């Protein structure tokens, strides 16, 4: 049976700022494990922005785990839905490959609070099908996920603080972000990721 984990984080920024800042999360001091971002597809339907991206992240495992999983990196599929009218951003992520060893599925829902802040409700399911070791692998996966979630929140706050320095620890009164602004921000994130890849290739 999959192990379940959930937590709630409150960001001291408006939903509009969080929804726009989401596409600028990388790079940040907590994201050295994120190697690349590639947009798979993006479209608008019924006033909502749908995006599917492929992330590549480093994959460090303990010595005992190398017998099951020795890949240096892992691919993550990230799907998101942004509804600017209802003010909700929902993201789904899951790992590709080695899913029988350990699969991690995450769902995060960002909604505004009545105090000008944004609450993120995170749910995650960690599973393993390795006979005789599944319980230990699930426990390890949950603990690592907790640490990664903490790094993600710290990194996202770092980005938001730099994007909106005057709003730090204050209630935001930013104007409502349009769907076009969110789409442009997402496209800009893709361009930055491609530029970083080209730069690393040219300097290597």
trRosetta pair geometry for C-beta under 8 A, 3 or more apart (Angstrom, degrees):
i j d omega theta_ij theta_ji phi_ij phi_ji
2 125 4.5 26 151 -177 141 98
2 126 6.2 154 -167 71 87 36
2 127 3.8 -53 -101 -74 94 100
2 138 7.1 -175 -149 -131 43 127
3 125 7.3 151 76 -157 45 50
3 126 4.7 -19 60 62 98 97
3 127 7.4 177 18 -76 66 50
3 138 4.4 137 -12 169 120 112
3 139 7.0 140 -66 -77 161 44
3 141 7.0 149 51 76 128 106
3 142 4.8 -76 120 -59 141 128
4 123 7.4 -21 -166 -167 94 88
4 124 7.2 151 -156 83 49 53
4 125 5.8 -18 -101 -102 70 70
4 126 8.0 -170 -75 22 25 74
5 123 7.5 154 86 -158 51 43
5 124 4.7 -14 62 61 96 101
5 125 8.0 -175 24 -75 72 29
5 126 7.1 29 0 -5 111 109
5 142 5.3 152 -50 -147 132 97
5 145 6.1 148 55 97 155 132
5 146 6.7 -120 -166 -70 151 88
6 121 7.3 3 -171 -180 106 80
6 122 6.2 170 -149 93 59 61
6 123 4.7 -10 -101 -104 101 67
6 124 7.1 175 -77 19 53 69
7 122 5.4 -3 57 57 73 107
7 149 6.7 119 44 141 133 150
8 119 6.2 -8 -172 -172 103 103
8 120 7.0 158 -157 81 53 53
8 121 5.3 -14 -106 -104 85 68
8 122 7.3 -175 -83 19 35 76
9 119 7.2 155 82 -157 45 54
9 120 4.6 -10 61 57 95 104
9 122 7.1 34 1 -10 102 114
9 153 5.2 -144 -131 -118 156 130
10 113 7.0 7 -137 -27 108 146
10 117 5.4 25 -178 149 99 138
10 118 7.2 152 -158 80 55 43
10 119 5.3 -25 -101 -101 73 73
10 120 7.7 -170 -80 18 26 73
11 18 5.6 117 81 -91 151 126
11 117 6.2 167 81 -173 51 87
11 118 4.6 -13 58 63 105 97
11 119 7.7 -168 19 -81 73 24
11 120 6.7 55 -16 -15 106 108
11 156 7.3 -72 -101 122 131 117
11 157 6.8 -160 -127 -93 93 83
11 160 6.6 103 -170 1 123 176
12 117 5.6 -45 -115 -117 38 105
12 167 7.4 171 126 141 87 86
12 168 6.9 65 98 -158 127 40
12 169 5.5 4 153 -93 162 31
12 170 7.2 94 162 37 113 30
12 171 7.9 -94 -170 -84 81 40
13 17 4.2 -102 168 86 114 131
13 18 5.4 140 95 -53 112 85
13 21 7.2 16 124 7 160 148
13 117 6.9 66 41 -138 29 57
13 118 6.0 -27 78 9 70 114
13 160 5.1 -113 -33 -174 157 135
13 164 6.2 118 -125 62 119 146
13 167 5.9 78 -113 125 81 133
13 172 5.5 51 -158 -37 50 141
14 17 4.8 96 57 7 79 101
14 18 7.0 -147 96 -3 42 88
14 112 6.8 0 -165 -118 65 113
14 116 5.7 -51 -88 -171 82 73
14 117 7.5 -92 -90 -105 35 16
14 118 6.7 80 161 -44 18 104
14 167 7.7 -81 -4 -163 88 149
14 171 8.0 73 -67 179 86 60
14 172 3.5 -112 -29 83 100 135
14 173 7.6 164 -56 -48 139 12
14 174 5.1 -152 39 36 146 106
15 18 5.6 -58 -146 40 34 110
15 19 5.9 35 156 -22 69 108
15 87 4.9 64 116 -169 160 108
15 89 7.6 171 -170 -4 95 106
15 110 6.7 145 -138 143 88 100
15 111 6.8 -25 -105 -174 130 26
15 112 3.8 -77 -34 -67 126 96
15 118 4.8 136 -87 -98 61 110
16 19 5.9 -55 -144 36 26 110
16 20 6.4 18 158 -10 62 109
16 87 8.0 -58 -58 -126 68 103
16 172 7.6 -149 50 125 97 139
16 174 5.2 -144 78 97 129 120
16 175 7.2 -145 151 93 169 40
16 176 5.8 -151 -89 -138 138 38
16 177 4.1 154 -157 -9 97 101
17 20 6.0 -60 -146 42 29 105
17 21 5.7 24 157 -16 66 116
17 118 7.8 -144 64 -21 86 136
17 160 6.5 86 143 -145 112 103
17 163 7.1 157 -167 105 100 124
17 164 5.5 -17 -148 -30 139 154
17 167 6.8 -133 -91 86 170 167
17 172 5.8 -120 -8 -139 136 167
17 174 5.5 119 -52 17 100 159
17 177 7.9 165 -57 -39 33 127
18 21 5.6 -58 -135 45 27 109
18 22 6.4 50 157 -46 61 93
18 89 7.2 -150 115 25 101 145
18 110 5.7 -154 126 -177 135 142
18 118 4.4 -79 -14 46 154 174
18 120 7.9 -156 -173 -61 147 107
18 160 7.0 -10 -97 -102 64 132
19 22 5.9 -32 -154 1 27 119
19 82 6.0 110 -159 -141 116 119
19 84 7.3 141 145 -98 165 80
19 89 5.1 178 -109 -54 91 137
19 110 7.0 175 -75 102 76 139
19 177 6.0 -163 80 57 119 148
19 182 6.0 -41 143 -108 107 120
20 23 6.9 -61 -178 28 40 102
20 24 7.6 9 140 4 67 113
20 163 7.8 179 105 167 105 153
20 177 5.3 -162 -52 -112 113 156
20 181 6.4 -34 -104 137 116 108
20 182 6.2 -114 -93 -99 67 68
20 185 5.1 177 -155 -66 74 170
21 24 5.5 -75 -155 49 50 103
21 25 7.1 86 148 -66 75 69
21 156 7.2 104 130 -168 117 84
21 159 5.7 142 -175 120 108 110
21 160 4.9 38 -165 -91 168 80
21 163 5.4 -160 -103 33 108 161
21 164 7.7 -79 -68 -5 131 109
22 25 6.2 -14 -166 -37 37 109
22 80 7.8 152 142 -149 143 159
22 89 6.5 -163 -40 172 161 158
22 91 7.9 -170 -166 -55 137 135
22 110 7.7 -138 -73 0 132 163
22 156 7.9 0 -108 -137 55 115
23 182 7.5 143 -17 -165 135 64
23 185 4.3 133 59 134 142 95
23 186 4.5 -122 -113 -90 144 52
23 188 7.0 94 132 62 125 88
23 189 4.2 -132 171 -31 90 140
24 159 5.7 166 110 -176 90 129
24 163 6.7 110 85 -73 147 135
24 185 6.7 -74 -36 -174 98 105
24 188 7.7 -8 -81 97 94 113
24 189 6.1 -134 -79 -88 50 105
25 28 6.5 -70 172 -9 57 125
25 31 7.0 129 140 -71 87 153
25 152 8.0 2 -171 -159 136 80
25 155 6.5 69 -175 125 90 107
25 156 5.5 -29 -125 -100 105 77
25 159 5.5 -131 -122 -5 42 166
26 31 5.0 -138 -113 141 89 160
26 34 5.1 -91 -118 99 141 151
26 37 6.3 152 65 -34 141 134
26 189 7.6 85 56 -158 86 107
26 193 7.6 47 96 -87 119 100
27 31 5.6 -160 -150 77 58 120
27 34 7.3 -171 -110 72 70 114
27 196 7.9 130 -34 -105 118 156
28 31 4.9 77 51 5 75 113
28 155 4.0 131 91 -163 135 93
28 156 7.6 -166 20 -61 169 28
28 158 4.9 134 -165 82 125 127
28 159 5.2 -84 -81 -54 134 97
29 32 7.8 -11 -176 -37 37 95
29 155 6.8 -159 60 -111 60 84
29 158 6.1 -134 27 -159 98 172
30 151 4.4 175 -179 -177 118 85
30 152 7.1 -165 122 -78 132 22
30 154 5.1 128 -63 89 156 101
30 155 3.3 -124 56 -65 118 105
30 158 6.8 155 1 8 107 140
31 34 4.5 -21 175 17 98 118
31 151 7.8 148 -72 148 53 108
31 155 5.2 102 -40 -149 95 155
33 57 5.1 35 142 -165 92 94
33 58 4.5 -109 -149 39 79 99
34 37 7.2 15 170 -51 115 93
34 55 6.3 -50 -144 -170 97 114
34 56 7.6 109 -166 79 54 53
34 57 5.5 -35 -101 -101 50 87
35 56 4.4 -56 66 102 109 100
35 57 6.3 176 5 -101 88 26
35 58 6.5 112 -42 -43 110 74
35 73 6.2 -33 6 -131 149 137
36 55 7.0 170 87 -153 57 48
36 56 4.4 24 45 37 95 112
36 193 6.1 100 -164 -175 65 110
36 196 7.8 -172 -113 89 72 114
36 197 6.1 47 -120 -79 115 115
37 53 6.0 -9 -169 179 86 130
37 54 7.8 148 -159 79 41 49
37 55 5.6 -11 -104 -104 67 78
37 189 6.6 -51 112 149 150 99
37 190 6.9 -121 116 -107 104 53
37 193 4.0 -112 60 -105 92 155
38 53 6.4 153 80 -163 44 76
38 54 4.7 -17 65 60 101 95
38 55 7.8 -175 25 -76 69 35
38 190 7.5 67 -144 -138 33 91
38 193 6.8 -148 -70 122 47 141
39 42 5.8 -25 -177 -29 126 114
39 51 6.8 -64 -141 -162 100 101
39 52 7.6 104 -168 81 61 52
39 53 5.3 -45 -106 -104 49 86
39 186 7.5 100 -101 157 134 98
39 187 7.9 -21 -40 -111 165 51
39 190 4.5 -32 -15 -103 123 132
40 52 4.1 -56 66 106 120 97
40 53 5.9 -170 1 -100 88 23
40 54 5.6 94 -56 -23 106 95
40 77 7.8 5 -22 -138 152 88
41 50 7.9 -6 112 115 93 95
41 51 7.4 -177 93 -147 52 43
41 52 5.0 22 47 43 82 107
42 49 7.2 -4 -168 -175 94 90
42 50 6.9 170 -148 91 47 58
42 51 4.6 4 -108 -108 90 79
42 52 7.5 -154 -67 26 56 61
42 183 7.3 135 159 -142 129 90
42 186 6.5 158 -129 123 149 137
42 187 7.7 -154 78 -75 166 81
43 49 7.9 173 93 -150 30 52
43 50 5.5 -11 62 60 73 102
44 47 7.3 5 -180 -119 100 10
44 48 6.9 163 -153 78 63 37
44 49 5.7 -30 -99 -97 78 60
44 50 7.3 169 -95 17 25 79
44 179 6.6 81 -125 163 130 134
44 183 7.1 -42 -62 -81 114 137
45 48 6.0 -27 70 59 66 87
45 50 6.1 5 20 -6 106 124
47 83 7.1 59 112 -142 93 73
47 84 7.3 -112 162 45 94 89
47 85 5.8 19 141 -14 139 127
47 179 6.7 -133 -168 -69 63 151
48 81 5.7 3 169 -170 128 90
48 82 6.3 162 -164 77 74 49
48 83 4.8 -29 -107 -90 104 73
48 84 7.9 176 -110 7 54 70
48 179 7.9 -137 -119 -123 16 125
49 80 7.8 -1 107 110 88 95
49 81 7.3 152 78 -157 53 41
49 82 4.2 -4 54 53 103 107
49 84 7.9 54 -3 -24 105 99
49 179 5.9 167 -45 -158 108 93
49 182 5.6 -154 3 109 160 123
49 183 5.7 -157 -118 -75 135 86
49 186 7.2 174 162 -7 140 152
50 79 7.7 -11 -169 -170 83 88
50 80 7.4 167 -150 86 42 55
50 81 5.8 -7 -101 -104 71 72
51 78 7.9 -6 113 113 94 90
51 79 7.2 168 90 -151 54 46
51 80 4.9 -5 58 55 97 97
51 82 7.8 27 2 -4 108 104
51 186 5.9 -127 -90 -163 153 149
52 77 7.0 -15 -168 -170 93 93
52 78 7.2 157 -156 85 46 53
52 79 5.0 -10 -105 -103 79 79
52 80 7.9 -178 -78 20 39 66
53 77 7.6 152 81 -158 46 47
53 78 4.6 -16 62 64 94 103
53 79 7.9 180 23 -76 64 36
53 80 7.8 8 6 3 104 106
54 75 6.1 -18 -170 -166 99 103
54 76 7.3 146 -161 74 49 50
54 77 6.2 -24 -104 -102 68 60
54 78 7.6 -175 -81 21 20 81
55 75 7.3 143 78 -160 48 51
55 76 4.3 -21 64 63 100 104
55 77 8.0 -168 23 -74 79 13
55 78 5.8 49 -11 -14 113 120
55 93 7.9 -18 29 -138 128 120
56 73 5.5 20 -180 166 95 132
56 74 7.5 162 -152 79 55 36
56 75 5.9 -27 -99 -101 70 64
56 76 7.5 -175 -79 18 22 81
57 73 6.4 161 84 -158 33 83
57 74 5.7 -23 65 60 85 84
57 76 6.0 27 3 -11 114 122
58 72 6.8 -48 -143 161 74 69
58 73 5.6 -59 -107 -103 38 75
58 74 7.9 35 136 16 11 80
59 69 7.3 -90 147 148 130 116
59 71 5.7 26 65 94 143 88
59 72 6.5 135 47 151 90 19
59 73 5.6 142 1 -132 98 18
59 74 4.3 91 -65 -20 131 105
61 65 3.7 -111 167 92 118 130
61 66 6.0 159 92 -67 117 61
61 69 5.5 135 -55 86 165 104
61 70 7.6 -104 45 -97 133 40
62 65 5.0 92 56 5 70 105
62 66 7.8 -115 101 -24 42 82
62 140 7.4 -110 12 -147 123 138
63 66 5.9 -38 -161 1 38 116
64 67 7.1 -42 177 13 45 106
65 68 5.7 -65 -167 46 61 103
65 69 5.7 -27 159 48 96 96
65 137 7.6 116 -116 -115 102 91
65 140 7.2 -170 -75 138 129 164
66 69 7.1 -92 -122 70 27 50
66 70 5.0 56 -160 -91 75 92
67 70 8.0 58 -61 -49 10 104
68 98 8.0 107 146 -158 84 115
68 101 4.9 142 160 -138 111 122
68 130 6.0 -29 -126 -99 137 153
68 133 7.2 -146 -65 100 145 152
68 137 7.3 -68 90 -100 170 134
69 98 5.4 77 -115 -159 109 149
69 101 5.0 143 -61 143 112 161
69 102 7.1 -50 -45 18 153 107
71 74 6.2 104 103 -74 129 73
71 97 7.2 63 -39 126 168 134
71 98 6.7 -133 4 -31 133 143
74 95 5.6 -23 166 -147 125 114
74 96 7.5 158 178 55 77 66
74 97 6.8 -154 -143 68 78 111
74 98 7.4 -79 -120 41 109 126
75 95 7.0 118 80 -161 55 63
75 96 4.3 -30 87 51 108 115
75 97 6.3 82 37 12 101 115
76 93 5.6 5 177 -170 110 108
76 94 7.2 161 -155 80 68 28
76 95 5.7 -42 -101 -100 70 59
76 96 7.1 -161 -87 4 20 86
77 93 6.7 164 84 -148 52 55
77 94 5.5 -11 56 59 99 79
77 95 7.8 166 15 -107 77 10
77 96 6.0 88 -25 -45 100 107
78 91 6.3 -15 -168 -168 93 107
78 92 7.3 155 -155 82 45 50
78 93 4.8 -11 -101 -98 73 91
79 91 7.1 154 84 -157 47 55
79 92 4.6 -10 61 59 97 100
79 93 7.6 -179 22 -75 64 44
80 89 6.8 -4 -171 -174 109 87
80 90 6.7 164 -152 88 60 50
80 91 4.5 -17 -100 -102 91 78
80 92 7.4 -172 -75 21 46 65
81 88 7.8 5 105 110 95 93
81 89 7.3 173 86 -150 54 44
81 90 4.9 1 53 56 97 98
82 88 7.9 178 -149 93 39 51
82 89 5.1 -1 -109 -110 75 85
82 179 7.5 150 108 -128 113 78
82 182 5.4 -157 129 163 160 154
83 86 4.4 2 124 43 126 101
83 87 7.1 -60 97 2 82 14
83 88 4.9 11 52 55 110 86
83 89 7.6 -161 28 -73 65 44
84 87 6.9 23 -164 -80 33 52
84 176 7.2 107 177 171 106 101
84 177 6.4 -121 -129 89 121 80
84 178 6.7 65 179 -157 168 26
84 179 5.2 -135 6 -69 141 76
84 182 6.6 -157 -66 -12 120 142
87 111 6.6 92 121 -146 89 65
87 112 5.2 -23 150 -3 138 113
88 109 6.6 -19 -165 -166 99 92
88 110 7.0 149 -159 77 48 61
88 111 5.5 -8 -107 -92 79 87
89 109 7.4 155 82 -156 52 44
89 110 4.2 -4 58 53 100 113
90 107 7.1 -10 -170 -169 93 89
90 108 7.2 167 -151 85 48 51
90 109 5.1 -7 -105 -106 82 76
90 110 7.6 -155 -70 23 39 71
91 106 7.7 -2 110 111 92 95
91 107 7.2 166 86 -150 53 44
91 108 4.8 -2 54 54 99 97
92 105 7.4 -13 -169 -170 88 86
92 106 7.1 160 -154 85 43 57
92 107 5.4 -8 -103 -101 74 76
93 104 7.8 -7 111 113 93 92
93 105 7.4 169 87 -152 52 42
93 106 4.6 -2 55 54 95 104
94 103 6.9 2 -163 -173 96 94
94 104 6.9 176 -137 87 53 55
94 105 4.8 -2 -98 -105 98 74
94 106 7.4 -175 -69 20 54 68
95 98 7.3 -43 133 68 125 89
95 99 6.6 169 90 -90 93 81
95 102 7.7 27 56 104 151 77
95 103 6.2 -157 53 -139 102 56
95 104 5.5 61 -8 42 113 87
96 99 7.5 -44 -151 -51 25 107
98 101 4.5 -32 178 31 91 120
98 102 6.8 2 134 42 99 68
99 102 7.5 -94 -149 84 32 28
99 103 4.2 37 -157 -81 83 107
100 103 7.7 33 -55 -36 18 103
100 128 7.6 65 157 -160 42 55
100 129 4.5 -67 -161 56 76 116
100 130 7.0 112 140 -59 81 68
101 128 6.3 -24 161 -137 33 94
101 129 7.7 -64 -61 47 17 72
101 130 5.8 36 -129 -50 55 117
101 137 6.9 -132 170 -163 66 153
102 126 6.8 -10 -168 -169 96 90
102 127 7.2 159 -150 83 50 42
102 128 4.9 -21 -93 -88 66 97
102 137 5.4 -138 -79 162 108 116
102 138 7.6 176 -125 -83 96 48
102 141 5.1 -180 -161 -82 130 134
103 125 7.9 -4 109 108 91 89
103 126 7.4 166 84 -151 52 43
103 127 5.0 -10 56 60 97 92
103 128 7.4 174 15 -77 70 45
104 124 6.5 -9 -169 -170 89 109
104 125 7.4 162 -151 81 43 51
104 126 5.3 -4 -104 -104 78 77
104 141 6.2 -161 -79 -176 107 120
104 145 6.3 176 -141 -88 133 124
105 124 6.8 161 84 -153 50 58
105 125 4.7 -4 57 54 100 98
106 122 6.8 -18 -167 -165 101 94
106 123 7.1 157 -155 85 53 50
106 124 4.6 -13 -103 -102 79 91
106 125 8.0 -163 -72 23 42 62
106 145 7.7 179 -81 -154 119 123
107 122 7.4 157 85 -153 50 47
107 123 4.8 -7 59 59 96 98
107 124 7.6 -174 23 -75 62 48
108 120 5.6 -2 -173 -174 106 102
108 121 7.0 160 -153 79 54 45
108 122 4.8 -11 -103 -101 88 76
108 123 7.7 -176 -76 24 45 62
109 120 7.1 158 77 -152 41 52
109 121 4.9 -12 56 55 95 97
110 118 5.6 10 -171 174 97 116
110 119 7.3 166 -146 84 51 42
110 120 5.0 -16 -95 -98 77 80
111 118 7.0 164 83 -155 27 72
111 119 5.8 -19 64 60 78 88
111 121 7.8 2 15 1 103 105
112 116 7.7 -26 -166 -132 104 20
112 117 7.3 141 -158 83 62 38
112 118 5.7 -48 -103 -101 50 69
112 119 7.8 87 -177 15 8 78
113 116 7.3 -36 74 38 85 24
113 117 4.6 -1 38 65 121 86
113 118 6.8 -153 -3 -86 86 17
113 119 5.4 88 -57 -24 103 104
115 171 6.2 -110 160 -108 70 118
116 171 3.4 85 67 -164 149 94
116 172 5.1 175 174 41 107 62
116 173 7.2 -35 -132 -64 135 57
117 171 7.1 -79 -47 -118 74 74
117 172 7.9 122 -84 12 41 97
120 153 8.0 -170 62 -105 143 99
122 149 6.3 143 130 -142 166 132
124 142 7.8 151 102 -122 119 71
124 145 5.5 -177 130 171 162 150
124 149 7.8 -124 -24 -67 145 131
126 138 5.3 138 114 -149 102 72
126 141 3.9 168 -168 113 138 127
126 142 5.2 -147 31 -64 150 73
126 145 6.3 -140 -63 -21 131 144
127 134 7.9 -12 180 -165 60 107
127 138 6.5 -2 -122 -103 26 107
128 133 7.2 -77 137 106 139 77
128 134 4.2 -179 95 -140 99 72
128 137 3.9 84 -70 90 171 128
128 138 5.3 -134 12 -54 108 79
128 141 7.1 173 -43 -16 111 140
129 134 6.2 18 -109 -101 13 124
130 133 4.4 -31 111 66 118 102
130 134 5.3 168 57 -69 66 70
130 137 5.9 84 36 -9 125 152
131 134 7.0 0 -94 -26 19 106
133 136 5.3 -60 -166 47 68 110
133 137 5.5 67 137 -26 89 107
134 137 5.7 -60 -142 40 29 110
134 138 6.2 32 159 -22 66 106
135 138 5.9 -53 -148 33 28 111
135 139 6.5 27 154 -17 62 106
136 139 5.7 -55 -150 36 32 111
136 140 6.3 32 153 -18 65 106
137 140 5.6 -53 -147 38 32 112
137 141 6.1 37 153 -23 65 107
138 141 5.5 -55 -147 36 30 114
138 142 6.4 30 156 -20 65 103
139 142 6.0 -52 -149 33 30 109
139 143 6.6 25 155 -14 63 107
140 143 6.0 -61 -151 39 30 108
140 144 6.3 24 156 -14 67 109
141 144 5.9 -59 -145 40 29 107
141 145 6.1 32 155 -23 65 108
142 145 5.6 -54 -147 34 30 114
142 146 6.6 36 153 -24 63 101
143 146 5.7 -48 -152 28 33 114
143 147 6.8 29 152 -14 63 103
144 147 5.8 -55 -153 37 37 110
144 148 6.2 34 152 -17 69 108
145 148 5.6 -57 -145 41 32 110
145 149 6.1 37 155 -25 67 105
146 149 5.8 -53 -148 32 28 112
146 150 6.7 29 153 -19 61 103
147 150 5.8 -54 -155 33 33 112
147 151 6.6 32 150 -16 65 105
148 151 5.5 -53 -149 37 36 112
148 152 6.2 42 151 -25 66 104
149 152 5.5 -50 -148 32 33 116
149 153 6.6 33 154 -18 64 102
150 153 5.9 -53 -150 34 31 109
150 154 6.5 28 154 -14 64 107
151 154 5.8 -58 -148 41 32 110
151 155 6.0 29 156 -18 67 110
152 155 5.8 -59 -145 40 27 109
152 156 6.1 26 157 -19 65 108
153 156 5.8 -55 -143 37 28 110
153 157 6.3 29 156 -18 63 107
154 157 5.8 -55 -147 37 29 111
154 158 6.5 36 151 -25 62 104
155 158 5.4 -49 -151 29 34 116
155 159 6.6 32 152 -16 65 102
156 159 5.7 -53 -152 36 34 111
156 160 6.3 31 152 -16 67 107
157 160 5.6 -54 -142 41 33 110
157 161 6.0 37 157 -23 66 107
158 161 5.9 -56 -147 35 25 111
158 162 6.6 18 155 -13 60 109
159 162 6.0 -64 -153 40 29 107
159 163 6.2 24 154 -16 67 110
160 163 5.7 -56 -141 40 32 108
160 164 6.0 -27 176 35 69 102
161 164 7.2 -78 -128 65 18 65
161 165 6.3 52 171 -102 61 61
161 168 5.3 47 -130 -92 87 116
162 165 6.7 10 -132 -63 24 91
164 167 4.1 -12 147 29 115 121
164 168 7.3 160 108 -45 79 66
164 172 7.2 -2 169 -110 152 121
164 174 7.5 -66 -120 -64 139 134
165 168 6.0 -23 -165 -17 43 114
166 170 7.4 -44 144 42 60 140
167 170 5.4 -123 -159 63 46 98
167 172 4.8 22 -147 -94 132 92
167 174 7.4 -24 -84 -42 148 108
174 177 7.7 13 131 -46 119 86
177 181 4.8 -120 -168 79 89 135
177 182 5.9 94 141 -52 122 91
178 181 4.7 104 56 1 77 100
178 182 7.2 -143 97 -2 45 85
179 182 5.7 -56 -153 37 36 111
179 183 6.2 36 151 -19 68 107
180 183 5.6 -56 -146 39 32 111
180 184 6.1 33 155 -20 66 107
181 184 5.7 -54 -145 37 29 111
181 185 6.3 31 154 -20 64 106
182 185 5.7 -52 -147 35 31 111
182 186 6.4 31 153 -18 64 105
183 186 5.7 -54 -149 36 32 111
183 187 6.3 31 152 -18 65 106
184 187 5.6 -54 -146 38 32 111
184 188 6.2 36 153 -23 65 105
185 188 5.6 -51 -147 33 31 114
185 189 6.7 37 151 -23 62 101
186 189 5.7 -50 -155 28 33 114
186 190 6.9 34 148 -18 62 102
187 190 5.6 -52 -156 33 37 113
187 191 6.5 37 148 -19 67 103
188 191 5.5 -52 -148 36 36 112
188 192 6.4 37 153 -20 67 104
189 192 5.8 -52 -149 35 31 111
189 193 6.5 33 153 -20 63 105
190 193 5.8 -56 -150 34 31 111
190 194 6.5 29 154 -16 66 106
191 194 5.9 -56 -149 37 31 109
191 195 6.3 33 153 -21 65 108
192 195 5.6 -55 -147 36 31 113
192 196 6.4 34 154 -22 65 104
193 196 5.8 -53 -151 33 31 112
193 197 6.6 31 152 -19 63 104
194 197 5.7 -54 -151 34 34 111
194 198 6.4 31 153 -16 67 106
195 198 5.8 -55 -147 38 32 110
195 199 6.2 35 154 -23 65 108
196 199 5.6 -54 -146 35 30 114
196 200 6.4 28 156 -18 64 105
197 200 6.0 -57 -151 36 29 107
197 201 6.4 28 152 -19 64 107
198 201 5.7 -56 -149 36 32 112
198 202 6.2 29 156 -18 66 109
199 202 5.9 -58 -146 38 29 109
199 203 6.3 12 161 -7 65 113
200 203 6.1 -65 -142 45 28 101
200 204 6.1 36 157 -35 64 110
201 204 5.9 -55 -146 23 27 114
